[in-house]
């Protein structure tokens, strides 16, 4: 029997626009070797407090078509959601066998934004290249 209890992402869907919150959300199907079936994790990315902050620091004031803005938002929000999932895993949030919602890193979760910020600084050039390739800005 394998002793590696690493979290595996089986599928990701989204982004979805939450009806009563200014967030994009992604649904992850995750599983560990010790779990009999996958569990759901919904990761919410706050548009103003997370996405726009990262986008502004990466690109400054962006001009372009609405389609380009959509491509930028989609690419960055997905990368942010992926990193938030990793941060939540490192914090132990995903250790139990249950469905989980990872809220925006604001309010009571604001202390976790520093880890997202560190990730952004490490990945800045990769993110910039990805956005330029996808959106042509």
N, CA, C and O atoms as CSV, one atom per row, in Angstrom:
chain,resi,resn,atom,element,x,y,z
A,1,UNK,N,N,0.838,-1.181,0.000
A,1,UNK,CA,C,0.000,0.000,0.000
A,1,UNK,C,C,0.881,1.242,0.000
A,1,UNK,O,O,1.891,1.296,0.702
A,2,UNK,N,N,0.495,2.235,-0.788
A,2,UNK,CA,C,1.277,3.466,-0.889
A,2,UNK,C,C,1.150,4.285,0.390
A,2,UNK,O,O,0.073,4.383,0.978
A,3,UNK,N,N,2.254,4.863,0.801
A,3,UNK,CA,C,2.233,5.707,1.998
A,3,UNK,C,C,2.168,7.182,1.634
A,3,UNK,O,O,2.037,8.033,2.513
A,4,UNK,N,N,2.260,7.486,0.356
A,4,UNK,CA,C,2.181,8.873,-0.088
A,4,UNK,C,C,0.721,9.312,-0.053
A,4,UNK,O,O,-0.109,8.775,-0.786
A,5,UNK,N,N,0.411,10.278,0.789
A,5,UNK,CA,C,-0.961,10.754,0.921
A,5,UNK,C,C,-1.112,12.136,0.290
A,5,UNK,O,O,-1.852,12.987,0.784
A,6,UNK,N,N,-0.396,12.337,-0.806
A,6,UNK,CA,C,-0.391,13.608,-1.509
A,6,UNK,C,C,-1.768,13.902,-2.095
A,6,UNK,O,O,-2.464,13.002,-2.565
A,7,UNK,N,N,-2.143,15.159,-2.060
A,7,UNK,CA,C,-3.398,15.596,-2.651
A,7,UNK,C,C,-3.257,15.617,-4.171
A,7,UNK,O,O,-2.307,16.187,-4.708
A,8,UNK,N,N,-4.203,14.995,-4.851
A,8,UNK,CA,C,-4.196,14.952,-6.308
A,8,UNK,C,C,-5.424,15.683,-6.833
A,8,UNK,O,O,-6.543,15.428,-6.387
A,9,UNK,N,N,-5.216,16.581,-7.770
A,9,UNK,CA,C,-6.325,17.282,-8.414
A,9,UNK,C,C,-6.750,16.453,-9.621
A,9,UNK,O,O,-5.961,16.221,-10.536
A,10,UNK,N,N,-8.002,16.013,-9.612
A,10,UNK,CA,C,-8.520,15.188,-10.693
A,10,UNK,C,C,-9.149,16.014,-11.807
A,10,UNK,O,O,-9.047,15.666,-12.983
A,11,UNK,N,N,-9.801,17.111,-11.426
A,11,UNK,CA,C,-10.498,17.934,-12.417
A,11,UNK,C,C,-10.720,19.328,-11.853
A,11,UNK,O,O,-10.865,19.512,-10.645
A,12,UNK,N,N,-10.743,20.305,-12.749
A,12,UNK,CA,C,-11.027,21.690,-12.367
A,12,UNK,C,C,-12.060,22.238,-13.339
A,12,UNK,O,O,-11.926,22.075,-14.552
A,13,UNK,N,N,-13.089,22.888,-12.808
A,13,UNK,CA,C,-14.073,23.555,-13.654
A,13,UNK,C,C,-14.203,25.004,-13.207
A,13,UNK,O,O,-14.011,25.327,-12.035
A,14,UNK,N,N,-14.526,25.855,-14.142
A,14,UNK,CA,C,-14.687,27.269,-13.836
A,14,UNK,C,C,-13.952,28.106,-14.850
A,14,UNK,O,O,-13.346,27.554,-15.768
A,15,UNK,N,N,-13.980,29.378,-14.725
A,15,UNK,CA,C,-14.476,30.136,-13.579
A,15,UNK,C,C,-15.993,30.312,-13.626
A,15,UNK,O,O,-16.611,30.352,-14.690
A,16,UNK,N,N,-16.553,30.413,-12.444
A,16,UNK,CA,C,-17.967,30.711,-12.274
A,16,UNK,C,C,-18.066,32.062,-11.582
A,16,UNK,O,O,-17.216,32.409,-10.763
A,17,UNK,N,N,-19.081,32.806,-11.905
A,17,UNK,CA,C,-19.322,34.085,-11.232
A,17,UNK,C,C,-20.343,33.813,-10.146
A,17,UNK,O,O,-21.473,33.423,-10.441
A,18,UNK,N,N,-19.961,34.015,-8.898
A,18,UNK,CA,C,-20.878,33.795,-7.783
A,18,UNK,C,C,-21.964,34.871,-7.814
A,18,UNK,O,O,-21.653,36.046,-8.008
A,19,UNK,N,N,-23.230,34.493,-7.626
A,19,UNK,CA,C,-24.329,35.451,-7.802
A,19,UNK,C,C,-24.375,36.588,-6.779
A,19,UNK,O,O,-24.775,37.696,-7.135
A,20,UNK,N,N,-23.990,36.363,-5.556
A,20,UNK,CA,C,-24.122,37.391,-4.521
A,20,UNK,C,C,-22.790,37.870,-3.967
A,20,UNK,O,O,-22.748,38.568,-2.954
A,21,UNK,N,N,-21.713,37.499,-4.627
A,21,UNK,CA,C,-20.386,37.886,-4.168
A,21,UNK,C,C,-19.563,38.366,-5.359
A,21,UNK,O,O,-19.707,37.829,-6.457
A,22,UNK,N,N,-18.708,39.359,-5.165
A,22,UNK,CA,C,-17.836,39.802,-6.260
A,22,UNK,C,C,-16.598,38.906,-6.374
A,22,UNK,O,O,-15.470,39.348,-6.152
A,23,UNK,N,N,-16.833,37.648,-6.721
A,23,UNK,CA,C,-15.744,36.667,-6.814
A,23,UNK,C,C,-15.937,35.790,-8.045
A,23,UNK,O,O,-17.044,35.640,-8.562
A,24,UNK,N,N,-14.826,35.216,-8.496
A,24,UNK,CA,C,-14.859,34.104,-9.435
A,24,UNK,C,C,-14.561,32.864,-8.606
A,24,UNK,O,O,-13.774,32.923,-7.662
A,25,UNK,N,N,-15.180,31.749,-8.951
A,25,UNK,CA,C,-14.883,30.526,-8.211
A,25,UNK,C,C,-14.532,29.406,-9.180
A,25,UNK,O,O,-14.975,29.372,-10.328
A,26,UNK,N,N,-13.724,28.500,-8.670
A,26,UNK,CA,C,-13.310,27.302,-9.398
A,26,UNK,C,C,-13.631,26.102,-8.528
A,26,UNK,O,O,-13.432,26.136,-7.314
A,27,UNK,N,N,-14.125,25.049,-9.144
A,27,UNK,CA,C,-14.416,23.810,-8.431
A,27,UNK,C,C,-13.355,22.775,-8.774
A,27,UNK,O,O,-13.114,22.472,-9.942
A,28,UNK,N,N,-12.732,22.243,-7.742
A,28,UNK,CA,C,-11.685,21.230,-7.887
A,28,UNK,C,C,-12.219,19.906,-7.354
A,28,UNK,O,O,-12.847,19.867,-6.296
A,29,UNK,N,N,-11.975,18.838,-8.075
A,29,UNK,CA,C,-12.199,17.487,-7.562
A,29,UNK,C,C,-10.830,16.992,-7.111
A,29,UNK,O,O,-9.913,16.856,-7.921
A,30,UNK,N,N,-10.696,16.722,-5.808
A,30,UNK,CA,C,-9.403,16.323,-5.250
A,30,UNK,C,C,-9.528,14.976,-4.551
A,30,UNK,O,O,-10.598,14.591,-4.080
A,31,UNK,N,N,-8.404,14.274,-4.500
A,31,UNK,CA,C,-8.408,12.964,-3.850
A,31,UNK,C,C,-7.029,12.657,-3.287
A,31,UNK,O,O,-6.003,13.110,-3.796
A,32,UNK,N,N,-7.044,11.878,-2.228
A,32,UNK,CA,C,-5.822,11.320,-1.647
A,32,UNK,C,C,-5.910,9.801,-1.772
A,32,UNK,O,O,-6.998,9.246,-1.926
A,33,UNK,N,N,-4.771,9.141,-1.704
A,33,UNK,CA,C,-4.740,7.683,-1.795
A,33,UNK,C,C,-5.622,7.064,-0.710
A,33,UNK,O,O,-6.277,6.050,-0.948
A,34,UNK,N,N,-5.639,7.662,0.464
A,34,UNK,CA,C,-6.378,7.092,1.594
A,34,UNK,C,C,-7.883,7.367,1.543
A,34,UNK,O,O,-8.629,6.830,2.362
A,35,UNK,N,N,-8.335,8.179,0.613
A,35,UNK,CA,C,-9.759,8.480,0.500
A,35,UNK,C,C,-10.406,7.527,-0.496
A,35,UNK,O,O,-9.835,7.224,-1.543
A,36,UNK,N,N,-11.596,7.061,-0.161
A,36,UNK,CA,C,-12.287,6.134,-1.055
A,36,UNK,C,C,-12.880,6.831,-2.278
A,36,UNK,O,O,-13.087,6.197,-3.312
A,37,UNK,N,N,-13.148,8.110,-2.168
A,37,UNK,CA,C,-13.698,8.852,-3.302
A,37,UNK,C,C,-13.239,10.306,-3.262
A,37,UNK,O,O,-12.840,10.805,-2.210
A,38,UNK,N,N,-13.296,10.983,-4.402
A,38,UNK,CA,C,-12.868,12.388,-4.448
A,38,UNK,C,C,-13.793,13.293,-3.639
A,38,UNK,O,O,-14.941,12.953,-3.355
A,39,UNK,N,N,-13.262,14.443,-3.284
A,39,UNK,CA,C,-14.044,15.466,-2.598
A,39,UNK,C,C,-13.942,16.766,-3.369
A,39,UNK,O,O,-13.020,16.973,-4.156
A,40,UNK,N,N,-14.907,17.635,-3.127
A,40,UNK,CA,C,-14.958,18.909,-3.840
A,40,UNK,C,C,-14.314,20.013,-3.016
A,40,UNK,O,O,-14.459,20.072,-1.795
A,41,UNK,N,N,-13.609,20.875,-3.708
A,41,UNK,CA,C,-13.066,22.082,-3.102
A,41,UNK,C,C,-13.448,23.238,-4.017
A,41,UNK,O,O,-13.105,23.245,-5.199
A,42,UNK,N,N,-14.152,24.206,-3.467
A,42,UNK,CA,C,-14.464,25.425,-4.221
A,42,UNK,C,C,-13.505,26.501,-3.753
A,42,UNK,O,O,-13.421,26.800,-2.562
A,43,UNK,N,N,-12.785,27.078,-4.701
A,43,UNK,CA,C,-11.830,28.148,-4.405
A,43,UNK,C,C,-12.399,29.442,-4.963
A,43,UNK,O,O,-12.688,29.548,-6.154
A,44,UNK,N,N,-12.557,30.432,-4.076
A,44,UNK,CA,C,-13.087,31.729,-4.485
A,44,UNK,C,C,-11.949,32.732,-4.608
A,44,UNK,O,O,-11.093,32.838,-3.730
A,45,UNK,N,N,-11.961,33.462,-5.711
A,45,UNK,CA,C,-10.964,34.501,-5.969
A,45,UNK,C,C,-11.701,35.840,-5.987
A,45,UNK,O,O,-12.509,36.099,-6.879
A,46,UNK,N,N,-11.417,36.686,-4.998
A,46,UNK,CA,C,-12.054,38.001,-4.923
A,46,UNK,C,C,-11.579,38.859,-6.089
A,46,UNK,O,O,-10.379,38.978,-6.336
A,47,UNK,N,N,-12.523,39.450,-6.796
A,47,UNK,CA,C,-12.167,40.222,-7.984
A,47,UNK,C,C,-11.366,41.465,-7.602
A,47,UNK,O,O,-10.292,41.692,-8.158
A,48,UNK,N,N,-11.861,42.267,-6.674
A,48,UNK,CA,C,-11.175,43.524,-6.332
A,48,UNK,C,C,-9.941,43.303,-5.471
A,48,UNK,O,O,-8.896,43.904,-5.722
A,49,UNK,N,N,-10.048,42.445,-4.455
A,49,UNK,CA,C,-8.983,42.316,-3.460
A,49,UNK,C,C,-7.868,41.355,-3.846
A,49,UNK,O,O,-6.775,41.435,-3.286
A,50,UNK,N,N,-8.113,40.458,-4.778
A,50,UNK,CA,C,-7.087,39.494,-5.175
A,50,UNK,C,C,-6.742,39.639,-6.661
A,50,UNK,O,O,-5.604,39.955,-7.008
A,51,UNK,N,N,-7.716,39.412,-7.526
A,51,UNK,CA,C,-7.453,39.429,-8.965
A,51,UNK,C,C,-6.972,40.798,-9.437
A,51,UNK,O,O,-5.942,40.892,-10.106
A,52,UNK,N,N,-7.701,41.860,-9.097
A,52,UNK,CA,C,-7.318,43.192,-9.569
A,52,UNK,C,C,-5.992,43.654,-8.980
A,52,UNK,O,O,-5.237,44.367,-9.641
A,53,UNK,N,N,-5.702,43.256,-7.749
A,53,UNK,CA,C,-4.421,43.617,-7.130
A,53,UNK,C,C,-3.272,42.959,-7.889
A,53,UNK,O,O,-2.301,43.622,-8.252
A,54,UNK,N,N,-3.386,41.662,-8.125
A,54,UNK,CA,C,-2.334,40.935,-8.848
A,54,UNK,C,C,-2.220,41.462,-10.282
A,54,UNK,O,O,-1.118,41.700,-10.775
A,55,UNK,N,N,-3.356,41.640,-10.942
A,55,UNK,CA,C,-3.348,42.133,-12.321
A,55,UNK,C,C,-2.719,43.523,-12.399
A,55,UNK,O,O,-1.925,43.788,-13.302
A,56,UNK,N,N,-3.057,44.401,-11.478
A,56,UNK,CA,C,-2.500,45.745,-11.474
A,56,UNK,C,C,-1.005,45.756,-11.241
A,56,UNK,O,O,-0.279,46.522,-11.876
A,57,UNK,N,N,-0.541,44.916,-10.338
A,57,UNK,CA,C,0.893,44.845,-10.064
A,57,UNK,C,C,1.653,44.211,-11.222
A,57,UNK,O,O,2.812,44.544,-11.467
A,58,UNK,N,N,1.001,43.302,-11.929
A,58,UNK,CA,C,1.658,42.621,-13.045
A,58,UNK,C,C,1.698,43.487,-14.303
A,58,UNK,O,O,2.727,43.576,-14.972
A,59,UNK,N,N,0.576,44.119,-14.616
A,59,UNK,CA,C,0.441,44.802,-15.901
A,59,UNK,C,C,0.272,46.312,-15.806
A,59,UNK,O,O,0.373,47.003,-16.820
A,60,UNK,N,N,0.017,46.840,-14.613
A,60,UNK,CA,C,-0.299,48.259,-14.509
A,60,UNK,C,C,-1.685,48.506,-15.080
A,60,UNK,O,O,-2.552,47.634,-15.028
A,61,UNK,N,N,-1.887,49.690,-15.621
A,61,UNK,CA,C,-3.170,50.022,-16.236
A,61,UNK,C,C,-3.209,49.398,-17.622
A,61,UNK,O,O,-2.405,49.750,-18.485
A,62,UNK,N,N,-4.126,48.485,-17.839
A,62,UNK,CA,C,-4.186,47.738,-19.097
A,62,UNK,C,C,-5.249,48.336,-20.005
A,62,UNK,O,O,-6.376,48.596,-19.583
A,63,UNK,N,N,-4.871,48.547,-21.253
A,63,UNK,CA,C,-5.856,48.904,-22.265
A,63,UNK,C,C,-5.987,47.706,-23.191
A,63,UNK,O,O,-5.103,46.853,-23.257
A,64,UNK,N,N,-7.072,47.658,-23.882
A,64,UNK,CA,C,-7.289,46.546,-24.794
A,64,UNK,C,C,-8.763,46.279,-24.950
A,64,UNK,O,O,-9.601,46.958,-24.357
A,65,UNK,N,N,-9.066,45.301,-25.739
A,65,UNK,CA,C,-10.461,44.966,-26.015
A,65,UNK,C,C,-11.075,44.244,-24.819
A,65,UNK,O,O,-10.355,43.714,-23.973
A,66,UNK,N,N,-12.410,44.225,-24.751
A,66,UNK,CA,C,-13.063,43.451,-23.692
A,66,UNK,C,C,-12.653,41.979,-23.720
A,66,UNK,O,O,-12.543,41.341,-22.673
A,67,UNK,N,N,-12.432,41.449,-24.909
A,67,UNK,CA,C,-11.992,40.056,-25.024
A,67,UNK,C,C,-10.625,39.830,-24.409
A,67,UNK,O,O,-10.385,38.805,-23.772
A,68,UNK,N,N,-9.725,40.790,-24.599
A,68,UNK,CA,C,-8.400,40.680,-23.985
A,68,UNK,C,C,-8.495,40.739,-22.469
A,68,UNK,O,O,-7.807,39.995,-21.771
A,69,UNK,N,N,-9.349,41.624,-21.956
A,69,UNK,CA,C,-9.531,41.716,-20.506
A,69,UNK,C,C,-10.087,40.408,-19.945
A,69,UNK,O,O,-9.695,39.968,-18.864
A,70,UNK,N,N,-10.994,39.799,-20.685
A,70,UNK,CA,C,-11.558,38.517,-20.265
A,70,UNK,C,C,-10.486,37.434,-20.227
A,70,UNK,O,O,-10.424,36.655,-19.276
A,71,UNK,N,N,-9.649,37.382,-21.248
A,71,UNK,CA,C,-8.572,36.389,-21.286
A,71,UNK,C,C,-7.576,36.600,-20.146
A,71,UNK,O,O,-7.106,35.636,-19.542
A,72,UNK,N,N,-7.257,37.850,-19.858
A,72,UNK,CA,C,-6.343,38.157,-18.753
A,72,UNK,C,C,-6.951,37.715,-17.431
A,72,UNK,O,O,-6.293,37.055,-16.627
A,73,UNK,N,N,-8.216,38.084,-17.210
A,73,UNK,CA,C,-8.886,37.726,-15.952
A,73,UNK,C,C,-8.978,36.216,-15.792
A,73,UNK,O,O,-8.765,35.688,-14.701
A,74,UNK,N,N,-9.292,35.532,-16.867
A,74,UNK,CA,C,-9.420,34.074,-16.801
A,74,UNK,C,C,-8.079,33.412,-16.479
A,74,UNK,O,O,-8.009,32.525,-15.629
A,75,UNK,N,N,-7.025,33.840,-17.154
A,75,UNK,CA,C,-5.703,33.240,-16.929
A,75,UNK,C,C,-5.214,33.503,-15.512
A,75,UNK,O,O,-4.763,32.586,-14.826
A,76,UNK,N,N,-5.303,34.752,-15.076
A,76,UNK,CA,C,-4.790,35.087,-13.744
A,76,UNK,C,C,-5.643,34.500,-12.628
A,76,UNK,O,O,-5.105,34.020,-11.630
A,77,UNK,N,N,-6.968,34.531,-12.781
A,77,UNK,CA,C,-7.813,33.993,-11.707
A,77,UNK,C,C,-7.586,32.494,-11.535
A,77,UNK,O,O,-7.618,31.994,-10.410
A,78,UNK,N,N,-7.359,31.777,-12.619
A,78,UNK,CA,C,-7.090,30.338,-12.510
A,78,UNK,C,C,-5.764,30.083,-11.809
A,78,UNK,O,O,-5.680,29.209,-10.947
A,79,UNK,N,N,-4.736,30.830,-12.164
A,79,UNK,CA,C,-3.429,30.659,-11.510
A,79,UNK,C,C,-3.514,31.023,-10.030
A,79,UNK,O,O,-2.896,30.366,-9.193
A,80,UNK,N,N,-4.281,32.073,-9.704
A,80,UNK,CA,C,-4.471,32.460,-8.303
A,80,UNK,C,C,-5.200,31.347,-7.562
A,80,UNK,O,O,-4.807,30.980,-6.454
A,81,UNK,N,N,-6.252,30.809,-8.158
A,81,UNK,CA,C,-7.014,29.730,-7.520
A,81,UNK,C,C,-6.137,28.500,-7.289
A,81,UNK,O,O,-6.211,27.877,-6.230
A,82,UNK,N,N,-5.308,28.149,-8.273
A,82,UNK,CA,C,-4.404,27.005,-8.113
A,82,UNK,C,C,-3.462,27.223,-6.931
A,82,UNK,O,O,-3.224,26.309,-6.141
A,83,UNK,N,N,-2.935,28.426,-6.816
A,83,UNK,CA,C,-2.005,28.712,-5.718
A,83,UNK,C,C,-2.730,28.741,-4.378
A,83,UNK,O,O,-2.184,28.290,-3.371
A,84,UNK,N,N,-3.943,29.261,-4.354
A,84,UNK,CA,C,-4.716,29.274,-3.106
A,84,UNK,C,C,-5.000,27.850,-2.633
A,84,UNK,O,O,-5.014,27.583,-1.431
A,85,UNK,N,N,-5.226,26.940,-3.575
A,85,UNK,CA,C,-5.416,25.538,-3.215
A,85,UNK,C,C,-4.153,24.986,-2.554
A,85,UNK,O,O,-4.239,24.277,-1.551
A,86,UNK,N,N,-2.988,25.305,-3.105
A,86,UNK,CA,C,-1.718,24.848,-2.521
A,86,UNK,C,C,-1.498,25.451,-1.135
A,86,UNK,O,O,-1.029,24.765,-0.227
A,87,UNK,N,N,-1.831,26.717,-0.972
A,87,UNK,CA,C,-1.683,27.372,0.331
A,87,UNK,C,C,-2.612,26.722,1.348
A,87,UNK,O,O,-2.205,26.459,2.479
A,88,UNK,N,N,-3.848,26.463,0.959
A,88,UNK,CA,C,-4.809,25.815,1.862
A,88,UNK,C,C,-4.336,24.421,2.252
A,88,UNK,O,O,-4.503,24.005,3.398
A,89,UNK,N,N,-3.753,23.704,1.311
A,89,UNK,CA,C,-3.207,22.371,1.607
A,89,UNK,C,C,-2.067,22.487,2.618
A,89,UNK,O,O,-2.004,21.710,3.570
A,90,UNK,N,N,-1.176,23.441,2.419
A,90,UNK,CA,C,-0.053,23.630,3.345
A,90,UNK,C,C,-0.530,24.053,4.733
A,90,UNK,O,O,0.113,23.730,5.733
A,91,UNK,N,N,-1.644,24.768,4.802
A,91,UNK,CA,C,-2.208,25.216,6.081
A,91,UNK,C,C,-2.994,24.104,6.783
A,91,UNK,O,O,-3.401,24.272,7.932
A,92,UNK,N,N,-3.210,22.979,6.111
A,92,UNK,CA,C,-3.943,21.867,6.711
A,92,UNK,C,C,-5.444,21.929,6.512
A,92,UNK,O,O,-6.175,21.118,7.081
A,93,UNK,N,N,-5.910,22.864,5.725
A,93,UNK,CA,C,-7.345,23.032,5.492
A,93,UNK,C,C,-7.955,21.834,4.772
A,93,UNK,O,O,-9.140,21.546,4.942
A,94,UNK,N,N,-7.162,21.141,3.978
A,94,UNK,CA,C,-7.678,20.042,3.160
A,94,UNK,C,C,-7.324,18.670,3.714
A,94,UNK,O,O,-7.387,17.677,2.990
A,95,UNK,N,N,-6.953,18.601,4.983
A,95,UNK,CA,C,-6.506,17.328,5.548
A,95,UNK,C,C,-7.654,16.371,5.865
A,95,UNK,O,O,-7.456,15.156,5.890
A,96,UNK,N,N,-8.846,16.904,6.104
A,96,UNK,CA,C,-9.990,16.049,6.419
A,96,UNK,C,C,-10.721,15.630,5.151
A,96,UNK,O,O,-10.642,16.291,4.116
A,97,UNK,N,N,-11.430,14.517,5.261
A,97,UNK,CA,C,-12.236,14.031,4.134
A,97,UNK,C,C,-13.581,14.734,4.160
A,97,UNK,O,O,-14.543,14.240,4.748
A,98,UNK,N,N,-13.637,15.877,3.527
A,98,UNK,CA,C,-14.894,16.625,3.451
A,98,UNK,C,C,-14.791,17.654,2.335
A,98,UNK,O,O,-13.699,18.010,1.892
A,99,UNK,N,N,-15.943,18.120,1.895
A,99,UNK,CA,C,-15.961,19.189,0.905
A,99,UNK,C,C,-15.589,20.495,1.596
A,99,UNK,O,O,-15.963,20.720,2.747
A,100,UNK,N,N,-14.854,21.357,0.895
A,100,UNK,CA,C,-14.298,22.567,1.493
A,100,UNK,C,C,-14.524,23.757,0.566
A,100,UNK,O,O,-14.511,23.620,-0.658
A,101,UNK,N,N,-14.729,24.919,1.167
A,101,UNK,CA,C,-14.749,26.178,0.426
A,101,UNK,C,C,-13.573,27.007,0.915
A,101,UNK,O,O,-13.435,27.258,2.112
A,102,UNK,N,N,-12.731,27.430,-0.012
A,102,UNK,CA,C,-11.615,28.314,0.317
A,102,UNK,C,C,-12.064,29.718,-0.055
A,102,UNK,O,O,-12.180,30.065,-1.230
A,103,UNK,N,N,-12.313,30.511,0.968
A,103,UNK,CA,C,-12.818,31.869,0.784
A,103,UNK,C,C,-11.702,32.791,0.297
A,103,UNK,O,O,-10.528,32.425,0.345
A,104,UNK,N,N,-12.067,33.985,-0.170
A,104,UNK,CA,C,-11.032,34.961,-0.533
A,104,UNK,C,C,-10.107,35.246,0.653
A,104,UNK,O,O,-10.523,35.186,1.810
A,105,UNK,N,N,-8.868,35.551,0.348
A,105,UNK,CA,C,-7.888,35.862,1.390
A,105,UNK,C,C,-8.058,37.316,1.812
A,105,UNK,O,O,-7.164,38.143,1.635
A,106,UNK,N,N,-9.229,37.607,2.374
A,106,UNK,CA,C,-9.572,38.923,2.902
A,106,UNK,C,C,-10.205,38.709,4.268
A,106,UNK,O,O,-10.480,37.571,4.649
A,107,UNK,N,N,-10.436,39.773,5.001
A,107,UNK,CA,C,-11.082,39.649,6.304
A,107,UNK,C,C,-10.298,38.737,7.222
A,107,UNK,O,O,-9.112,38.966,7.462
A,108,UNK,N,N,-10.953,37.694,7.743
A,108,UNK,CA,C,-10.298,36.762,8.666
A,108,UNK,C,C,-9.198,35.950,7.992
A,108,UNK,O,O,-8.314,35.431,8.675
A,109,UNK,N,N,-9.234,35.831,6.688
A,109,UNK,CA,C,-8.221,35.077,5.946
A,109,UNK,C,C,-7.122,35.974,5.365
A,109,UNK,O,O,-6.268,35.494,4.620
A,110,UNK,N,N,-7.135,37.253,5.693
A,110,UNK,CA,C,-6.204,38.220,5.088
A,110,UNK,C,C,-4.743,37.863,5.336
A,110,UNK,O,O,-3.881,38.191,4.521
A,111,UNK,N,N,-4.454,37.197,6.446
A,111,UNK,CA,C,-3.061,36.831,6.744
A,111,UNK,C,C,-2.482,35.873,5.696
A,111,UNK,O,O,-1.263,35.789,5.547
A,112,UNK,N,N,-3.333,35.161,4.979
A,112,UNK,CA,C,-2.861,34.236,3.947
A,112,UNK,C,C,-2.492,34.948,2.645
A,112,UNK,O,O,-1.818,34.373,1.791
A,113,UNK,N,N,-2.934,36.199,2.494
A,113,UNK,CA,C,-2.606,36.928,1.267
A,113,UNK,C,C,-1.102,37.134,1.131
A,113,UNK,O,O,-0.590,37.213,0.014
A,114,UNK,N,N,-0.392,37.223,2.245
A,114,UNK,CA,C,1.070,37.390,2.187
A,114,UNK,C,C,1.722,36.223,1.443
A,114,UNK,O,O,2.683,36.422,0.699
A,115,UNK,N,N,1.205,35.011,1.640
A,115,UNK,CA,C,1.748,33.853,0.926
A,115,UNK,C,C,1.433,33.933,-0.566
A,115,UNK,O,O,2.251,33.547,-1.400
A,116,UNK,N,N,0.256,34.430,-0.892
A,116,UNK,CA,C,-0.114,34.627,-2.295
A,116,UNK,C,C,0.785,35.694,-2.921
A,116,UNK,O,O,1.189,35.578,-4.078
A,117,UNK,N,N,1.085,36.713,-2.158
A,117,UNK,CA,C,1.965,37.784,-2.624
A,117,UNK,C,C,3.383,37.263,-2.876
A,117,UNK,O,O,4.012,37.627,-3.869
A,118,UNK,N,N,3.879,36.418,-1.986
A,118,UNK,CA,C,5.207,35.813,-2.183
A,118,UNK,C,C,5.231,34.973,-3.456
A,118,UNK,O,O,6.185,35.037,-4.232
A,119,UNK,N,N,4.184,34.190,-3.665
A,119,UNK,CA,C,4.077,33.392,-4.893
A,119,UNK,C,C,4.109,34.297,-6.121
A,119,UNK,O,O,4.805,34.007,-7.094
A,120,UNK,N,N,3.346,35.405,-6.072
A,120,UNK,CA,C,3.311,36.332,-7.200
A,120,UNK,C,C,4.706,36.857,-7.522
A,120,UNK,O,O,5.090,36.917,-8.690
A,121,UNK,N,N,5.456,37.232,-6.508
A,121,UNK,CA,C,6.806,37.760,-6.741
A,121,UNK,C,C,7.716,36.696,-7.368
A,121,UNK,O,O,8.524,37.010,-8.242
A,122,UNK,N,N,7.587,35.446,-6.924
A,122,UNK,CA,C,8.384,34.352,-7.497
A,122,UNK,C,C,8.003,34.073,-8.946
A,122,UNK,O,O,8.867,33.786,-9.775
A,123,UNK,N,N,6.724,34.156,-9.247
A,123,UNK,CA,C,6.200,33.749,-10.557
A,123,UNK,C,C,5.899,34.913,-11.496
A,123,UNK,O,O,5.313,34.706,-12.559
A,124,UNK,N,N,6.281,36.107,-11.133
A,124,UNK,CA,C,5.925,37.305,-11.905
A,124,UNK,C,C,6.242,37.166,-13.397
A,124,UNK,O,O,5.381,37.434,-14.234
A,125,UNK,N,N,7.454,36.755,-13.736
A,125,UNK,CA,C,7.858,36.668,-15.145
A,125,UNK,C,C,7.089,35.577,-15.888
A,125,UNK,O,O,6.734,35.748,-17.054
A,126,UNK,N,N,6.838,34.474,-15.220
A,126,UNK,CA,C,6.069,33.381,-15.838
A,126,UNK,C,C,4.637,33.840,-16.101
A,126,UNK,O,O,4.084,33.591,-17.173
A,127,UNK,N,N,4.043,34.511,-15.115
A,127,UNK,CA,C,2.679,35.015,-15.276
A,127,UNK,C,C,2.601,36.040,-16.405
A,127,UNK,O,O,1.672,36.014,-17.212
A,128,UNK,N,N,3.568,36.929,-16.455
A,128,UNK,CA,C,3.584,37.953,-17.494
A,128,UNK,C,C,3.688,37.323,-18.883
A,128,UNK,O,O,2.988,37.734,-19.807
A,129,UNK,N,N,4.552,36.335,-19.026
A,129,UNK,CA,C,4.696,35.650,-20.314
A,129,UNK,C,C,3.406,34.930,-20.697
A,129,UNK,O,O,3.004,34.947,-21.861
A,130,UNK,N,N,2.760,34.299,-19.721
A,130,UNK,CA,C,1.511,33.586,-19.998
A,130,UNK,C,C,0.410,34.546,-20.436
A,130,UNK,O,O,-0.314,34.272,-21.393
A,131,UNK,N,N,0.286,35.666,-19.739
A,131,UNK,CA,C,-0.740,36.653,-20.089
A,131,UNK,C,C,-0.468,37.239,-21.470
A,131,UNK,O,O,-1.391,37.407,-22.266
A,132,UNK,N,N,0.781,37.546,-21.754
A,132,UNK,CA,C,1.120,38.100,-23.073
A,132,UNK,C,C,0.814,37.095,-24.181
A,132,UNK,O,O,0.312,37.471,-25.240
A,133,UNK,N,N,1.113,35.831,-23.942
A,133,UNK,CA,C,0.850,34.804,-24.952
A,133,UNK,C,C,-0.647,34.602,-25.171
A,133,UNK,O,O,-1.090,34.434,-26.307
A,134,UNK,N,N,-1.421,34.616,-24.102
A,134,UNK,CA,C,-2.861,34.365,-24.227
A,134,UNK,C,C,-3.639,35.563,-24.737
A,134,UNK,O,O,-4.515,35.427,-25.591
A,135,UNK,N,N,-3.314,36.746,-24.207
A,135,UNK,CA,C,-4.131,37.923,-24.515
A,135,UNK,C,C,-3.483,38.867,-25.521
A,135,UNK,O,O,-4.144,39.762,-26.047
A,136,UNK,N,N,-2.211,38.677,-25.787
A,136,UNK,CA,C,-1.544,39.534,-26.752
A,136,UNK,C,C,-1.352,40.967,-26.289
A,136,UNK,O,O,-1.348,41.888,-27.105
A,137,UNK,N,N,-1.194,41.163,-24.991
A,137,UNK,CA,C,-0.961,42.532,-24.474
A,137,UNK,C,C,0.486,42.723,-24.097
A,137,UNK,O,O,0.870,43.802,-23.646
